[in-house]
Amino acid sequence: MTTEVERIRALTPQDLLMLGIKDMAYVKDVEVDGETGVALFAANGQQIAVMEDRQTAVAAAWQNGLAPMTLH
């Protein structure tokens, strides 16, 4: 019988990238054309969208079934 620790140790880099992909979006300030915007990123780092402000980005995440997490 495989223990939980053994299963975690067996995770591949690809497995780690996919953790939270369906559940979370990271919110991070970005610069676009010299202006500051707020981007949503999937758990694997893929940019999903850019919004004008943090409030809109957080609302968009929730509306799409994603829990927003702040990235610094």
Backbone hydrogen bonds in HBPLUS format (Angstrom, degrees):
<---DONOR---> <-ACCEPTOR-->    atom                        ^
c    i                          cat <-CA-CA->   ^        H-A-AA   ^      H-
h    n   atom  resd res      DA  || num        DHA   H-A  angle D-A-AA Bond
n    s   type  num  typ     dist DA aas  dist angle  dist       angle   num
A0007-ARG N   A0003-THR O   3.02 MM   4  6.39 152.9  2.10 149.7 157.4     1
A0008-ILE N   A0004-GLU O   2.96 MM   4  6.24 155.6  2.02 149.2 155.8     2
A0009-ARG N   A0005-VAL O   2.95 MM   4  6.19 160.7  1.99 150.1 155.3     3
A0010-ALA N   A0006-GLU O   3.09 MM   4  6.23 131.1  2.34 135.9 148.1     4
A0010-ALA N   A0007-ARG O   3.19 MM   3  5.08 132.4  2.43  91.7 104.6     5
A0011-LEU N   A0008-ILE O   3.13 MM   3  5.44 166.0  2.15 111.3 115.6     6
A0015-ASP N   A0012-THR O   3.05 MM   3  5.01 115.3  2.49  96.2 111.8     7
A0016-LEU N   A0012-THR O   3.05 MM   4  6.41 157.4  2.10 155.3 160.9     8
A0017-LEU N   A0013-PRO O   3.03 MM   4  6.33 151.8  2.11 145.9 153.3     9
A0018-MET N   A0014-GLN O   3.18 MM   4  6.41 141.4  2.33 143.4 152.8    10
A0018-MET N   A0015-ASP O   3.18 MM   3  5.26 128.6  2.46  96.0 109.1    11
A0019-LEU N   A0016-LEU O   3.25 MM   3  5.33 155.0  2.32 102.2 109.5    12
A0021-ILE N   A0018-MET O   3.14 MM   3  5.25 170.2  2.15 125.3 125.7    13
A0023-ASP N   A0020-GLY O   2.93 MM   3  5.00 151.8  2.01 108.1 117.4    14
A0024-MET N   A0020-GLY O   2.89 MM   4  5.47 160.0  1.93 166.8 160.3    15
A0067-ALA N   A0023-ASP O   2.71 MM  44  6.06 170.0  1.72 150.2 150.4    16
A0025-ALA N   A0067-ALA O   3.08 MM  42  6.03 155.0  2.14 134.1 132.9    17
A0069-MET N   A0025-ALA O   2.80 MM  44  6.11 150.8  1.88 156.7 162.9    18
A0026-TYR N   A0041-PHE O   2.72 MM  15  4.92 160.2  1.76 149.5 152.6    19
A0041-PHE N   A0026-TYR O   2.78 MM  15  4.92 149.9  1.86 142.0 151.3    20
A0027-VAL N   A0069-MET O   2.66 MM  42  5.86 157.3  1.71 160.8 165.1    21
A0071-LEU N   A0027-VAL O   2.88 MM  44  5.75 159.9  1.92 160.8 154.5    22
A0028-LYS N   A0039-ALA O   3.02 MM  11  5.40 158.4  2.07 149.6 156.1    23
A0039-ALA N   A0028-LYS O   2.81 MM  11  5.40 167.4  1.83 161.7 157.3    24
A0030-VAL N   A0037-GLY O   2.84 MM   7  5.26 165.4  1.86 138.0 140.9    25
A0037-GLY N   A0030-VAL O   2.75 MM   7  5.26 169.5  1.77 156.6 159.8    26
A0032-VAL N   A0035-GLU O   2.72 MM   3  5.23 160.2  1.76 157.2 162.4    27
A0035-GLU N   A0032-VAL O   2.94 MM   3  5.23 163.3  1.97 116.6 121.3    28
A0038-VAL N   A0051-MET O   2.93 MM  13  5.21 168.7  1.95 144.7 147.9    29
A0051-MET N   A0038-VAL O   2.72 MM  13  5.21 172.4  1.73 153.0 155.1    30
A0040-LEU N   A0049-ALA O   2.81 MM   9  5.28 159.1  1.86 147.7 152.9    31
A0048-ILE N   A0040-LEU O   2.70 MM   8  5.37 171.1  1.71 150.2 152.6    32
A0049-ALA N   A0040-LEU O   3.41 MM   9  5.28 155.8  2.48 130.0 134.6    33
A0042-ALA N   A0046-GLN O   2.77 MM   4  5.26 164.7  1.79 156.7 156.7    34
A0045-GLY N   A0042-ALA O   2.87 MM   3  5.32 164.2  1.89 121.8 124.7    35
A0057-ALA N   A0053-ASP O   3.13 MM   4  6.42 157.7  2.18 148.3 155.1    36
A0058-VAL N   A0054-ARG O   2.86 MM   4  6.06 164.6  1.89 160.0 163.2    37
A0059-ALA N   A0055-GLN O   3.02 MM   4  6.15 161.5  2.06 144.4 149.9    38
A0060-ALA N   A0056-THR O   2.89 MM   4  6.07 155.0  1.95 146.6 153.5    39
A0061-ALA N   A0057-ALA O   3.02 MM   4  6.27 153.1  2.10 145.6 152.5    40
A0062-TRP N   A0058-VAL O   3.06 MM   4  6.38 169.5  2.07 156.5 157.6    41
A0063-GLN N   A0059-ALA O   2.90 MM   4  6.08 161.6  1.94 151.1 156.8    42
A0064-ASN N   A0060-ALA O   3.16 MM   4  6.27 130.4  2.42 136.8 147.9    43
A0064-ASN N   A0061-ALA O   3.07 MM   3  5.29 138.6  2.25 102.1 113.9    44
A0066-LEU N   A0061-ALA O   2.90 MM   5  4.98 161.3  1.94 147.1 142.3    45
A0065-GLY N   A0062-TRP O   3.03 MM   3  5.17 157.0  2.09 116.5 115.0    46
